[in-house]
Amino acid sequence: MSKQPQPETIHHALAAAHRARIIEELDRHSAGLDVANLARTLGVHPNTVRWHLGVLVDSGFVTSHPGERTTPGRPPIVYTLRDNPDLGDIAGPDAFRLLATIAVGILADLPDAPERAFAAGRPGAATSCTGHNRDHA
């Protein structure tokens, strides 16, 4: 029986831009990817990828298995997204903080981050100004 991850572990796992990019790449490659392919795709050192994968495995988002061996030696370890990670109760009061942290982490690495952040906030501001939320209070 696997232990359910704590909300802090889940928040930590999703709050880094590299980990968000790893999740995106694994989502695009349902058969999984090894460390070398992820490092090449992300443009980072394999040790960096291994560290981030460790956090994602510990939090329950990613799983690993030995890949096909094409040469003598150890087979590569292939990482895949879990089909249904046990996320526990992350829909509590910190859910919006988590979402904001993830968004800021992803935006922070973009050259046009301030413009994108402003554009992302515009619909929420427009809704608040029109009084739409008052109907649901």
Secondary structure, DSSP 8 states (H G I E B T S, - for coil): ------HHHHHHHHSSHHHHHHHHHHHH-TT-EEHHHHHHHHTS-HHHHHHHHHHHHHTTSEEEEE----SSS---EEEEE-SS----S-SSTTHHHHHHHHHHHHHTTSTTHHHHHHHHHHHHHHHHHHTGGGGG-
